Every structure is written in C-alpha cells, then in structure tokens.
C-alpha cells in the first residue's frame, strides 16, 4: 500500500509539472556565444604566482572564475604555493594581485603561521621595491600594508574530518556573501579526508562530485579563484609508472585546470596537464626563504618582483 501511495504521489507531481509553462522552469534567458566570449575575456582576471616562468605558461597566473587543481609529491612545495597565493591575492592589481582576501582551508595541519609571515613580509618588501622601480614615493607606499595586515586578511579554517569539510563547503557561499572581498579559496588538501574510511566508493564519488559542482559554481558566481591542492599516487599506465592525482579519474574531470608539480633532477617544475584555454607546457620554479620565485637560471622579473 505504501509503495502504491508513493507511486501515485510521484505521478501526481509529474502531472503538475507538465501542466506548468516550460518557461517557468528556465531560470535565465539565453545568451549568444559572442557575448559569452566577450564576458569571459573582460572578466577573466589572473593572480600572479610570484614566478614569472610559471605565470607565463598560465597566461598571467591563476585564473579567477575557475577551479585549478595543483598536485605533486610530498615536499614539492604545494603548501608553499598555496600560502604564496593567499598572500599575493591581497596585493594591488599592478603587482599582479587582486586587492582581496583569502580563505585557506587546511585539512592536513600543514599550514604554518610563521612561514606565512615570512612570505607576507617578503611580499610587502617586494611591493615597496616595485614602486621604487616605478619611481614612486616609497616612503608613502610602506604605510599601505604590513605583514601583520596580510596575515589578518587570511581566513583560516582547520578541518579534521570529511564531514567537517563537506559542511564548510556548503557554508562557503554564505560566508563569502558576508565577506565580499574574498578573491581566492584554497583547500590544502582536497583529498586528505577522502582517501580512506570510505567503503562505498560510489557514495564517495557522488559526494566529491557534489562538492566539486559547488566549488565551480562559487568560483563563477563570486568571480574568485578556487585552488585545490592534492596528493598524487603512482599508477602503471601505457607501459610505465606515471604520477596520477588522488581520488581517481572521475574527480579529475571536475576541475577546470590541472597542474602537476614534479622534480626534474634537483629542480622543481610545474606542468599544465589539463586546461581548456592553455596548451600543455612546463616551467621551473623555486621555493625560497621569501616564497615561490623563479628558478635560479631563469631570473626574469615578474609582475611581483
């Protein structure tokens, strides 16, 4: 009897839907492709990585309105790059920043406040040097922002379980609506709490898919950059062992861009593995005491010196 009642309810709902005007189900009016292209180009802003070679292959830096996944082996500098982006987003646009604030979601406990302070202070010094390079009043510039101000503009969340991570992702839209100056969301790392403890892999895939859709929507709706740091594993493919991102192939299709960080002898490299706008390319970078910078043989001035 319960099954029959349920079927009748579903049938009644379908009949009610069919009786409505189809236009009532369409939330927005259509847009032609030319207007869409113009909107993408005019609104597409990028955030510098503080490495000119890396910025070059990225078309100027990390893109807003997109989800970028960055993965690599332990010690390659994923968290360092995440902290650098959380600092750089606060810099003015002429230095490659977005003049906004950052959300940093730490799932592993790898965020280091002292390291963030070092990168922030170096960034402030770089801005002053850049303004002197442009023949501006450096003394007045130094009063604009200090290292302490940079750290206060990073909203930090420590996540200890996948349920907390899901809850926070669901809360982000409300938080950002109250903090409209947020221009980047960084999750370090997105896979940590999902790599074990899930017996039902289909359920895990569905949860991750829903989480990815919410992040994609957030990036576009709020015109901000979403950066997901991820672990990598080794898989045997096409006769050789290759680096592969955690969470499997279904997850990898959820992100707009994917960057792999890897070692080439003693030098760090970043490789664009997937992007609808950028061609595959690699660039060297260094992790220095001042943050992410050009690799030593490639000392080219970037936007943020």
Backbone torsions as a table, in degrees:
resi	resn	phi	psi	omega
1	UNK	NA	-41.6	179.0
2	UNK	-62.6	-41.0	179.7
3	UNK	-63.3	-39.7	178.4
4	UNK	-65.8	-43.1	177.4
5	UNK	-60.6	-41.5	179.3
6	UNK	-63.6	-40.8	179.1
7	UNK	-65.1	-40.9	178.5
8	UNK	-63.2	-37.9	179.2
9	UNK	-64.4	-42.3	179.2
10	UNK	-65.1	-42.4	179.1
11	UNK	-62.2	-41.9	178.7
12	UNK	-62.9	-40.4	179.0
13	UNK	-64.2	-41.4	179.7
14	UNK	-64.7	-38.9	178.9
15	UNK	-65.2	-38.5	178.1
16	UNK	-65.2	-39.4	179.1
17	UNK	-65.5	-40.4	-178.9
18	UNK	-66.8	-28.0	-179.5
19	UNK	-75.2	-16.3	-179.9
20	UNK	-79.8	155.6	174.6
21	UNK	-68.7	131.2	-179.5
22	UNK	-54.5	-28.9	-179.9
23	UNK	-64.0	-25.6	-179.1
24	UNK	-66.9	-18.3	-177.6
25	UNK	-93.4	-5.4	-178.0
26	UNK	-99.0	119.7	-174.0
27	UNK	-81.3	-27.5	-175.3
28	UNK	-134.5	159.5	175.6
29	UNK	-81.3	155.5	179.9
30	UNK	-67.6	157.8	-179.2
31	UNK	-132.7	135.0	-179.8
32	UNK	-77.6	158.8	-172.4
33	UNK	-65.7	-31.8	179.5
34	UNK	-65.5	-44.7	178.0
35	UNK	-63.9	-37.3	178.9
36	UNK	-64.2	-43.0	178.7
37	UNK	-63.1	-43.8	179.1
38	UNK	-62.0	-40.6	179.8
39	UNK	-64.7	-42.6	179.7
40	UNK	-62.3	-43.7	-177.1
41	UNK	-71.5	-36.3	-176.9
42	UNK	-76.8	-31.5	-176.2
43	UNK	-96.8	-9.8	-177.0
44	UNK	-73.9	104.5	176.4
45	UNK	-110.5	155.0	-175.2
46	UNK	-130.5	152.2	-177.3
47	UNK	-113.8	125.9	-178.4
48	UNK	-65.8	148.6	174.6
49	UNK	-95.1	-3.7	-173.5
50	UNK	73.0	9.8	173.0
51	UNK	-123.2	113.0	-173.9
52	UNK	-62.2	-40.2	-178.9
53	UNK	-65.0	-39.7	177.8
54	UNK	-69.1	-41.6	176.7
55	UNK	-59.2	-38.2	-177.9
56	UNK	-60.5	-47.6	-177.5
57	UNK	-73.9	-18.4	177.8
58	UNK	-90.6	4.1	-180.0
59	UNK	75.7	18.8	179.1
60	UNK	124.9	-11.7	178.4
61	UNK	140.8	-167.7	179.2
62	UNK	-71.6	131.0	-173.5
63	UNK	-83.3	140.6	168.6
64	UNK	-79.9	163.8	-179.3
65	UNK	65.2	14.9	179.4
66	UNK	-136.6	160.0	175.0
67	UNK	-105.8	120.9	-179.2
68	UNK	-114.0	123.7	177.8
69	UNK	-100.8	130.7	-179.3
70	UNK	-124.6	121.0	-177.9
71	UNK	-130.5	158.0	178.5
72	UNK	179.4	171.1	-178.5
73	UNK	-70.5	160.6	177.1
74	UNK	-57.6	138.6	177.7
75	UNK	86.5	0.9	-177.0
76	UNK	-82.0	-17.7	175.7
77	UNK	112.8	23.2	-179.6
78	UNK	-63.2	-50.8	-179.9
79	UNK	-65.0	-37.7	177.2
80	UNK	-58.8	-42.8	178.7
81	UNK	-67.9	-39.0	177.6
82	UNK	-61.2	-45.0	178.2
83	UNK	-64.4	-40.5	179.3
84	UNK	-59.6	-42.9	180.0
85	UNK	-67.4	-37.1	178.2
86	UNK	-64.6	-29.8	176.6
87	UNK	-80.9	-47.5	-174.2
88	UNK	-63.5	-30.3	-177.3
89	UNK	-61.7	-20.4	-177.9
90	UNK	-86.1	-11.4	-178.3
91	UNK	-74.8	154.4	177.9
92	UNK	-64.6	160.3	-173.8
93	UNK	-62.2	-33.4	-178.6
94	UNK	-70.9	-10.7	173.8
95	UNK	-101.4	4.8	179.9
96	UNK	95.4	3.9	179.2
97	UNK	-94.6	-170.8	-179.2
98	UNK	-122.8	1.5	179.3
99	UNK	62.2	33.8	-177.4
100	UNK	-127.8	-165.7	179.4
101	UNK	-116.1	172.5	-174.5
102	UNK	-126.6	148.9	167.4
103	UNK	-110.9	123.9	179.3
104	UNK	-117.5	116.3	-179.7
105	UNK	-105.7	112.5	-175.4
106	UNK	-104.4	114.3	179.2
107	UNK	-99.4	-14.7	-174.2
108	UNK	-108.5	-13.8	-173.7
109	UNK	80.2	26.2	-175.8
110	UNK	-95.9	-10.8	179.4
111	UNK	-70.4	132.5	-178.0
112	UNK	-120.1	116.4	-178.4
113	UNK	-61.8	-38.6	-180.0
114	UNK	-65.2	-40.3	178.7
115	UNK	-67.3	-38.8	177.7
116	UNK	-61.9	-37.8	178.6
117	UNK	-65.1	-41.8	178.2
118	UNK	-59.4	-46.6	-178.9
119	UNK	-66.8	-39.1	-180.0
120	UNK	-64.3	-46.3	-179.6
121	UNK	-64.4	-38.4	177.5
122	UNK	-65.2	-37.3	179.9
123	UNK	-66.5	-41.4	177.5
124	UNK	-62.2	-42.5	177.4
125	UNK	-62.5	-39.7	179.8
126	UNK	-63.9	-38.1	178.6
127	UNK	-63.6	-44.4	178.9
128	UNK	-61.8	-41.9	179.2
129	UNK	-64.9	-40.2	-179.8
130	UNK	-64.6	-38.2	179.3
131	UNK	-70.0	-35.7	174.4
132	UNK	-64.6	-37.2	177.7
133	UNK	-62.1	-32.8	178.6
134	UNK	-88.6	8.3	177.6
135	UNK	64.0	39.2	176.1
136	UNK	-101.8	171.0	-178.3
137	UNK	-72.5	99.3	-175.1
138	UNK	-67.9	-30.2	-178.3
139	UNK	-67.1	-40.5	178.0
140	UNK	-69.2	-32.5	-178.0
141	UNK	-67.0	-35.8	-175.3
142	UNK	-64.9	-23.3	-179.3
143	UNK	-82.9	-4.8	-175.8
144	UNK	-72.1	-46.1	-175.2
145	UNK	-150.7	143.1	178.6
146	UNK	-123.9	167.4	-178.3
147	UNK	-56.9	-39.4	179.1
148	UNK	-62.4	-39.4	178.8
149	UNK	-62.9	-38.4	-179.6
150	UNK	-62.6	-45.5	-179.2
151	UNK	-65.0	-35.7	179.9
152	UNK	-69.1	-17.5	-179.7
153	UNK	-95.0	10.3	174.9
154	UNK	-108.3	111.7	177.3
155	UNK	-82.7	114.0	-171.7
156	UNK	-105.5	130.0	176.4
157	UNK	-123.9	126.3	175.3
158	UNK	-101.2	119.9	-175.3
159	UNK	-111.6	130.6	-173.9
160	UNK	-115.2	2.1	178.5
161	UNK	-158.2	163.3	-179.4
162	UNK	-70.0	-28.3	177.2
163	UNK	-67.5	-39.6	175.2
164	UNK	-64.1	-38.7	-179.3
165	UNK	-64.3	-44.6	178.5
166	UNK	-62.5	-44.5	-179.2
167	UNK	-61.6	-41.3	-179.1
168	UNK	-67.6	-41.4	177.9
169	UNK	-59.4	-40.0	178.4
170	UNK	-67.0	-26.2	-176.9
171	UNK	-88.0	-16.8	-172.6
172	UNK	-58.4	-42.1	-177.6
173	UNK	-59.6	-43.1	178.5
174	UNK	-66.2	-41.6	-179.3
175	UNK	-63.1	-44.6	-177.4
176	UNK	-70.5	-30.1	175.9
177	UNK	-64.1	-26.8	176.5
178	UNK	-92.0	-11.5	179.3
179	UNK	-133.2	73.1	-171.3
180	UNK	-69.4	-9.3	178.8
181	UNK	-86.0	1.6	175.3
182	UNK	-70.9	127.0	-177.0
183	UNK	-121.5	-2.6	176.6
184	UNK	-152.7	141.7	173.1
185	UNK	-121.4	124.6	-178.6
186	UNK	-119.0	128.7	176.3
187	UNK	-115.7	120.0	-174.4
188	UNK	-129.7	97.7	-5.0
189	UNK	-112.8	159.9	-174.5
190	UNK	-72.6	-25.2	-171.7
191	UNK	-96.4	-14.0	-166.2
192	UNK	-52.8	-48.4	-175.3
193	UNK	-85.6	-2.6	-179.0
194	UNK	-108.0	0.0	-176.1
195	UNK	-80.8	-19.4	179.2
196	UNK	-147.3	160.4	179.6
197	UNK	93.2	-2.0	178.0
198	UNK	-107.9	107.5	175.1
199	UNK	-79.6	-33.8	179.0
200	UNK	-91.9	95.0	-177.1
201	UNK	-68.7	-30.0	177.1
202	UNK	-64.4	-39.5	177.3
203	UNK	-65.1	-42.1	178.3
204	UNK	-60.6	-43.8	179.4
205	UNK	-61.0	-41.9	-180.0
206	UNK	-66.1	-42.9	179.5
207	UNK	-63.7	-44.2	179.3
208	UNK	-64.6	-38.7	178.4
209	UNK	-62.6	-42.8	178.2
210	UNK	-65.2	-39.5	178.7
211	UNK	-64.7	-42.0	179.6
212	UNK	-63.9	-41.8	179.5
213	UNK	-61.7	-38.9	179.1
214	UNK	-66.6	-38.1	178.9
215	UNK	-69.7	-39.6	176.6
216	UNK	-62.3	-45.4	178.7
217	UNK	-61.8	-41.7	-179.8
218	UNK	-62.3	-44.5	-179.2
219	UNK	-60.7	-44.4	-177.6
220	UNK	-73.8	-45.3	-175.1
221	UNK	-67.1	-37.8	-175.9
222	UNK	-101.0	3.4	179.4
223	UNK	51.5	54.1	178.6
224	UNK	-132.5	168.0	178.2
225	UNK	-94.6	136.1	172.3
226	UNK	-113.8	122.5	-179.0
227	UNK	-119.1	122.0	-179.9
228	UNK	-111.0	114.9	175.2
229	UNK	-87.0	139.1	-173.1
230	UNK	-140.8	156.7	174.5
231	UNK	-84.0	163.5	174.5
232	UNK	-124.8	154.3	175.0
233	UNK	-125.5	169.4	178.3
234	UNK	-103.0	126.7	178.4
235	UNK	-124.9	146.4	178.4
236	UNK	-89.5	110.4	-178.0
237	UNK	-136.6	136.2	174.8
238	UNK	53.1	40.9	173.9
239	UNK	83.2	8.2	179.8
240	UNK	-152.2	162.4	176.7
241	UNK	-84.9	130.5	-178.1
242	UNK	-132.6	153.4	177.0
243	UNK	-73.3	135.5	179.5
244	UNK	-136.1	142.3	-179.0
245	UNK	-70.9	147.9	175.9
246	UNK	-66.7	159.8	177.3
247	UNK	83.6	-0.4	169.8
248	UNK	88.1	178.3	-174.0
249	UNK	-69.9	-35.8	-178.0
250	UNK	-62.4	-38.1	177.7
251	UNK	-68.0	-38.0	-175.0
252	UNK	-62.5	-22.6	179.7
253	UNK	-81.3	-7.7	-176.1
254	UNK	-81.3	-22.0	-174.4
255	UNK	-95.8	148.8	179.3
256	UNK	-71.4	-48.4	-178.0
257	UNK	-125.0	147.8	176.2
258	UNK	-133.6	128.3	-179.5
259	UNK	-121.5	130.3	177.8
260	UNK	-105.1	127.7	174.3
261	UNK	-99.2	132.9	-175.6
262	UNK	-151.7	165.4	176.8
263	UNK	-93.4	136.5	168.5
264	UNK	-123.2	97.4	-168.0
265	UNK	60.1	-117.0	-178.2
266	UNK	-103.7	15.7	-175.3
267	UNK	-119.3	140.4	177.5
268	UNK	-83.2	139.4	178.1
269	UNK	-132.3	151.2	172.3
270	UNK	-118.7	133.8	-176.8
271	UNK	-125.8	129.6	176.4
272	UNK	-79.5	106.6	-175.7
273	UNK	-89.6	-27.9	-178.4
274	UNK	-154.2	133.2	174.1
275	UNK	-170.7	135.8	177.0
276	UNK	-76.3	-12.9	-174.9
277	UNK	-115.5	-23.0	-172.6
278	UNK	-114.2	143.8	177.8
279	UNK	-81.1	153.2	177.1
280	UNK	-59.2	130.1	-178.9
281	UNK	-160.7	158.5	179.7
282	UNK	-125.8	151.1	179.1
283	UNK	-146.9	141.9	176.5
284	UNK	-81.2	153.1	175.4
285	UNK	-149.9	165.0	179.8
286	UNK	-129.1	149.6	170.6
287	UNK	-106.1	111.3	-175.6
288	UNK	-114.1	178.2	176.6
289	UNK	-62.8	-22.5	-179.3
290	UNK	-96.0	-2.8	179.6
291	UNK	120.4	-157.7	178.6
292	UNK	-74.7	130.3	-179.3
293	UNK	-145.0	176.0	174.9
294	UNK	-63.4	149.4	173.0
295	UNK	-67.0	147.8	-171.0
296	UNK	-49.9	-44.9	-179.3
297	UNK	-73.2	-6.1	-174.4
298	UNK	-119.2	57.8	-174.4
299	UNK	-82.1	76.0	179.5
300	UNK	-109.2	138.6	-178.6
301	UNK	-68.8	127.7	173.9
302	UNK	-98.8	179.5	179.1
303	UNK	-57.2	-48.3	176.2
304	UNK	-97.7	108.4	-165.1
305	UNK	-47.8	NA	NA
